[in-house]
Amino acid sequence: MHRLKKIGKWLLYIVVFLIVVLLFGFGYIVYVSKTDPPAIADFSSLNWQRADHGNGFYTIGNNWFRKSNSGLFEMYTEGQPFERGVVNGKLSKELVTSQEDYFNAEIRKMIPSTTYLHFLKYVIGWFNRNLDKNITEEYKKEIYGISTSASEKYNYIGTNYQRILNYHAAHDIGHALQNMALVGCTSFGTWNNASQDSEMIIGRNFDFYVGDDFAKNKIVSFENPAVGYKFMSVTWGGFIGVVSGMNEKGLTVTINAAKSSIPSGSATPVSLVAREMLQYAANISEAIAIAHQRTMFVSESFLIGSAADNKAVIIEKTPDTLDVYDPQSDQIACSNHFQGKLLAGSAPNIEQMANSASEYRYERLQELMKEYGKNTVQKTAAILRDRKGLHDADIGLGNEKAMNQLIAHHAIIFEPKKLLVWVSTSPWQLGEFVAYDLHKIFSLRGLSENRELYDSTLTIPPDSFLETKQFQQFQKYREYAHMVKNGERINPDSLVVNNPRFYHAYILAGDYCYKKGELKRAEQYYAQALTREIATVNEVEYVKKQMAEIKKTTRIK
């Protein structure tokens, strides 16, 4: 009995010790995940108020914000970092708060448990514990300024500053930890003999999808920082990073995700590296120097177009290697794998090319560039809108192997030497492409009246596909796909009837029937999926696994 008491006593000590260790560990995570905002000498800008001129047109001094009849929002900001951020937040306050609503709504769909979300914030906090150490003081101040206009209702996730800062690494975290299919972008450029008038033309699709709501409110941002070059980019509320943009020197930056290994912690977000290039580089060599200075925790391709160099290259960067791919020709193409000597043969890149849609889409891009001949801005838009597979095969609408995956946040076209930029309007890249002349935009001294700023004489008309029965059927397909995602009842035939060449329609229908216990019908849908052009090896393996499970279950019965 005495021995049992002694054992029990020691077990109690061990339990207490473990609890203390866990509490200490939790406290440590809370401590290291806490991010203090940067020191600000002058907070007087917080007292500035935007002037409301009606119809969504606001100004603060020379800064302005408006909604164009194209559906795009337009914003101009200038000055010192913190003041720029404050003005950005005040002018676009509604978009800052709604964008966070949309983002968190998508997270809620993926992780409905409030308890797990609370736990997850500390996991992300641990992962991002060094994030602020890898972001320049300038950008931290700008982010802090915007965060003063963020909503207080998400304080359970973190302070306004912590949240807005961490959102700048959201792309990188999802890309690195799950290799999520959020970003499957394509970009290309032509110049000299590859362009009809010898002008450099850069085009890209930013195929980033975090739900339909997230892509609703696109901002064409024009920024005039106190230090560095003036630049434009396509962005969203609360985000100062760059995914597509051009500066006043005719330098363009667009980003394309590549295969990444799982990192141990965060570094500089890709979008802020791109932003720094755009703000401080006038040519390719200066962009490369900036890329060398920054450590990233994911792998990325930066397609850099330069009016000064009259060519484009791709900076290929991983957490530990940097290479520059120069095709030594008058054109360049980029999807989601590396092409340079240092990284093309790496194991992650070989895996990416073998298993993803990247190489197929790259080959389709090369095919289209050859088919269209000497490039123009209009031809660039047509290539970005192309929905077919190799050799014009019908691979279904929404296939990741197509140039146009019908998920794009935006598409954009640059003519760097002319400082002209075309931005797509909804839906995806199918609406009009409206043109902005950066010479004119940056010569403005404020905006005294609410007027259109794009050059209507250069507008590229909407894709005629929007007027077709096929597009109407695709819209119905998406409605049914959303219903399946939300657990609603449908007739699974409705999925395949409205998008009969798309493999994923059959996978969705198969999954729906499988969950309902209709195994024979599910098997038939899965078999049909295997006869279509499936985007990735993982999806092929998934379908085969499901069919094997059905056969196994049927045999047991």
N, C-alpha and C positions, 0 to 999 in steps of 0.2 A: 504493500500500500504506500509506504514511504517512497519507494522507487517510482511509483506511478505519479505521485505528487511532484516529485523532483522533475520527471519528464514533462509533466504538464506545465510546471513552472518555466522550464526552458523553452517549451513551445510558445508559451505566452510572450516570453522575451523576444523570441524570433519574430512573432507576429507584430509585436509593437515596433521592433527594429525595422521590419519591412514597411510598416505604415509610415514611420518617420522618414525612411528613404524615399518612399513614393511622394510624400508631402513635400520633402525637400526638392525632389526632382521636378514636381509640378510647379513649385514656387520658382525654381530656377528657370523653367521654360517660360513662365509668366514674366519673369524679370528680363530675360534676354529677348523675348518677343516684343517688349515694350520699346516703342520708337519715339523718341522726342523730336519735335519739330526743330528746324534750324533757327539760329538766333536772328532776330529781325530788329534792326536799329530804329526803324520808323514805321509805326502802325497806322499812321494818319490816313492811309488809303482805305482803311476799313470803314471810314466815315463817308467815303464817296457814295453818291447815289446815282443810279442810272436815270436818265431822262427818258420818259415814255412818250414817244411821238405818235403812238397809235399803230394798229395793225402789226404788232410785233416788232416794231422798229425802235431800238433803244440806242442811246449814246452815253458815253462818259468822256468828256473832252473830245479828243480826236478819235477815240475808240468807238466802234459801232458794231451793231448786230442786227440782222434782218433775215426774213425768210423770202427767198426768191419765188417767183411764179413757177419756176422749174421744180419746186419742191425741196430744193437744197437750202440749207441755212448758210449764211455768209457772215464772217466775223473778222474784224481787224483789231489787233491789239498792238500796243507799243510801250516802250519804256523799260524800267528796271525789272528784274525777275519777279520779286514779290508783288510789285504793283501790277505787272502784266497778269499774274495769276489771279489777283484780287479782281481786276477788271474782267478777265475771262469769266470767272465764276459769277460775278454780278450780272454781266450781260446775258449769259447763257444759263442762268440759275435753273430754269425749268428743265433744260436738257441735262444738266448735271444730275439733278435729282431723279428724273425719269430714267436716265441711262442706268443708274444704280438700281432702280426698281426692276428694270428689265433683266439686268445681269443676275440679281439675286433671285428673281422669279425662276430663271433657268436653273440656278443652283438648287433651289427648292424642289424643282421637278426631279433632279438627279438624286438629291439627298433630302427626303422629306422629314427626317428626324431632327427636331430642334436640339435634342441632347447631343446628337452626333455633330451637328453644325457647330455647337459651342466647343466641342472637343476639337473639331477640325480647325477652328481658328487658332488654337495653340500649336497644332501641327504645322500649319502654314506660317505661324509666327516664328516657330523654331527654324523652319526651312529658310525663311526670309530674315533671319536674325542679323545678317550682315548686309542686307539689301541697301540700307541707307549709306553704308560705308563705300558702296560701289556706285553711288550716284553723285554727280557734281553738286556743289553747294548751290549753283545757279538753278539747276532743275529742281532741287529740293525746295528752294524758296518759291519757285513758280507753282509747284504742286501744292505747297502749303497755302499759298494765296488762293488757289481754286478751292481747296478744302474748306475754307471759311464759308463757302456757300453751299456745302453739302448738307444732306439731311441728317438730323439727329436721331432718326428712328432706327439706324443700324449701329448704334453705339454698342450693342451687345457683341458685335463683331470686332470693334475696335474704335479708336477715336477717328474723327473725320480725316485727320492727316494720315494716320496709319492705313486706313482703308484706301484712300485715293492713291497713296504711294504703292500699296500692294497690288492694286488693280493694274498698275503699269507692268507688273511681272506676271499677270494672269495668263497671258499668251504663252510665256516661257514655261510656266509651271505645268500647264496642261500639255503642252508640246513635249516637255521633257519626261514627265512622270507617266503619262499614258499614251504618248504619241497619238493624241486624239486627232480625228479627221476634221479639225477646225480650220486648218490652213492647208490648202492644196493649190497654191497660186501658180500662175504662169506669166512670164514677162518676156519681151523681146525688143530688139531695136535694129534699125537699118540706117545707113548713111552712105554718102558718096554714090557709087554705082548701084547700090541696092535700093536707093530711093529715087523716085521719079524726077525730083528737082534737086537731087543731091543733098537735100536737107536731112539732118538727123531727126529721126522719129522714134520715140520710145512708147511702147504700149504695155499695159498690164491689167490682169484681172486679180483683184484681191478677194479670193474665195475663202472668206472667214465667216463662219456661221455659228452664232450663239442664239438662235431663235429669230423669228421674223421681226419681233419688236425691236431687237437690238439694232437692226439695220434701218429702222424707220427714219431716224433723225440724223442725217449726215451733215457735217459742218465742213464747208470749204473755208479753212482758216488762213488768213493772211497775217503774218507776224513781222513786226519791225522791232527787233530787240535792241537794247541800248548798245550791246556789243555783238559783233558778228554781222552776217548778211541777212537781208530781208528774205523771207521765203513763204511759200504756200504749201499746205498739205491738206489731205482729206482726213478728217478725224471725227470724233464724237464727244459728247459732253463729258468734261472732267479729265480728258486725256491729252497730255502734251507731247506724247511720243509721236514718231513718224513711221507710217507704213508705206505711204506714197507721197512724194513731194518734189518740188523744184525751187531753187533759190534764185536770187537776182543775177547771179553769175552764169545761169544756165546749167547748173549742176543738178541732176536728178538722182533720187535715191528711191528704190523700191526693194522690198524684202521678200524672200522666199524661204520657207522652212525646209530644213533637211533632217535626216535621221539623227537622233541624239541618244546618248546613253543616259542612264539615270544618274543625276548629280547628287552630291551630298549637301549642297546648299546653294543659295542664290548668288548671283554676281550682278553685272550690269544688264538690265533688260535690253533686248535687241532693239526695241523701238526707240530707246533713248540713245543708243549708239548711232542709229540712223538719223535721229534728230541732231545730234552733235555734228555729224558729217554735213548735214544740210545747212546748219547755221554757221559752220566755221571752215568749210572746204570750198575752194574756188575751182579746183581741178582734181583729177584722179589721184595724183600723188599725195595731195593733202588729205583726201578721204582715206587713203590707205594708211597714212600716218596715224589718223584718229583711230582707225580699226585696230592698229597695233597697240595703242595705249590702253584699250579697254579689254577687260576679261569678261567673257560671257559664259553662261552655264548651259546654253543650248547651241546647236549648230545651225548656221544660217548662211544664205547667199544674199549678198547685197549687189543688185545690178546698178551700176553707177554710169550714168550718161553725162558727158561733159562737153559743153559748147567750146570750152577753151582747148580741149584735146581733139575735138571733132571725132570722137569715138566713144564706145562704151566697153566696160569690162565688168567682170563679176568678182567681187571680193568674197572668197569662200572662207568661212571662219568657224572653228570649233572651239571648245574651251581651252585647247592647248596648241592649236595649229592655225596658221593663216596662209592662204595661197591666193594668187590673183590669176584668174583665167582670162586670157586675151586670145580671142579666136583668130587673130591676125587676118581678118577679112573685113568686109563692109557690113556684116550683120552678126547678131548675137541672139541666143535663145536660152531661156532658163525655166526649168520646172522645179522639181523638188529633190534633185540629186546633184552631187558635185561633178565637175568636169575637168578640173585642173590636175596637174601631174601629182601633186602631193596628197590629194584626198580622194581622187577618183577610184583608186584601188583599195581604199580602207574597207575593213570588214563591215562597218555600219552602212557605208555607201553602197557596197555590193548587195547587201541585204535589202536596202531601200529600192534599188533598181529591180531586183528580182521579185520582190513581194508587193510593191505598191503600184499605183497608176502612173507614177512619175515618168518612166521611160516611154511608155505608150503615148502619153500626152505630148512629150517632147518630140517624138517622131511625127505625131500629127501636126504639131506646130511647124516643123521643118517642111512637111508636105504642103501645108497651106501657103507658107512663104514662097515656096517654089511655084506653086500653082498661080498665085496672084501676081508674080513678077515684081517689077520695080514698085516699091511701096509708096503709098500715100496715106494721109491721115484717115481718109474714108476707108481704104483697104485695111488699115490697122483695126478700125472699129469692126469691120466685117469679120476679121480673123478672131478678134476677142469674142464675138457673138456666135461663132461657129459651134453647132451642136452635134456634129457627126463624129464618127470614129475614123480610123484609118481607111483610106480609099473610099471615103464618103459613106462608110457603112452606117446603118441605122442601129445605134447601140442604146436607144432609149433616151428619154429626156431626164436629165439630172445625173448622168453617169460621170463619175470622177475622171474617167479617161478622156472626156471631151474638153475642149477649150472652155466652152461655156457650160458650167455645171449647174446653172440656174440656182446658185446660192450666193453669188457674189455680193459682198458688202458694197463694193464699187468697182468700176473699171476707170482707167485714166489713160490719157494720151498726152505726150509732151512733144513740143517742137522747141528744143532748148535754145537754139540760136535766135529764134524769134520771141522767146519768152512767152509762148502761147501754151495753154494747157486746156484740155477738154476733159470734163468730168461727167460720168454717166448719171442719168436720173432713173428713178424707179420705173418698173421693177427690174432689179439687178442691173445688167448692162443693156437691157432691151429698150429703155426709154431714150429720150434725146441725149446726145452728148453736147453740153453747153460749154462755150469757149470763153476763157478769161485771158486778157492781155495783161501780163504782170507789169509792163511798162506803165499802163494807164492806172492800174489798181494802186501801185506804190507811189504814183505821183499825186494821188489825192491827199488833201490836207483835211482829213475828217470827211464826214458825209452829212451834208446839210439837209438833204431830203431823201425820202424813201424811194429809190429808183433802181431799176435793173442795172446790173454791172457786167453781165456777160454780153458778148458780142453776138447779137442774133444773126448777123450775116454769115457767121461761121458755124452755126448750129448744125450738127449731124442729125438727120431725122430719126425717129424711132424705128426699131426693127419691124418690118411688115409681118413678122411671125406673130406679133401681138394680135393681129386681126384674124388669125386662122382658127379653125375648129380644133386643131391639134393643141393649140395653146389653152383653149377652154377646157379640153380634156385633161391637160396637165394640171390645171388649177383644181379640177375635181379630184385628180389623183392625190394631190397634196392634202386636200381636205380629208380624204379617207385615211391617208397615212397619219395625219394628226389625230384622227379619231382612234386609230389603233393604238397610238402612243399614249393616249389618255384613257385607255381601257374601255372605250365605248364599243357597242355592238355594230357590226357592219356585215354586209355581204362581201366576202373576200374577193369574189369575182370582180367587184367594182374597182379594185386596185389594178388588176391586170388588164381589164377592158380599157381603162383610161390611159395606160402607159404600157402597151403590150410588148415592146421591145426592151424594156428596162428590167434587168435581172432582179433589182431590189424589190420591185412590185411583187414578184413571185416569192421572194424570201419573206416579205411581210405577210403575204397571204398564207404561206406555209407556217410561219410562227403563230399566226392567229388561230389556225386550225389545230395546230399541235397543242396549244394551251387549252383549247376546247375539247381535246380528246378525240378529234376527228383525224386519226392518224393516217388513214389511207388517202384522204384528200390532201393532207399536209404533204405526204410523200410525193404526190403528183405535182404539187406546186414546186417543191424543191427540185424535182427532176427537170421541170421546165426551166428553172433558174439556171441549171447547169448547161443548158443549151444556148444561153445568152452570153453577152460579153461582160463577164464579172470583173470588177475593177481591181480587186486585190486577192492575193493568195489566201490571206486569212479568212476572207469571206467564202472562198471556194471550200476551204477546209471546214468552215462552220457548217455549210450546207451538207457536206458529206458526213459530218459527225451526226447531224440531226437525222439524216436518212438511216445511218447505222443504228442509232438509238431506236428508231421506229421499227426496224427489222428485228432488233433484239427484243423489244417489247412485244411485238406480234408473235414471235416464236414462243416466248414465255406463256402467253395467253393460250 
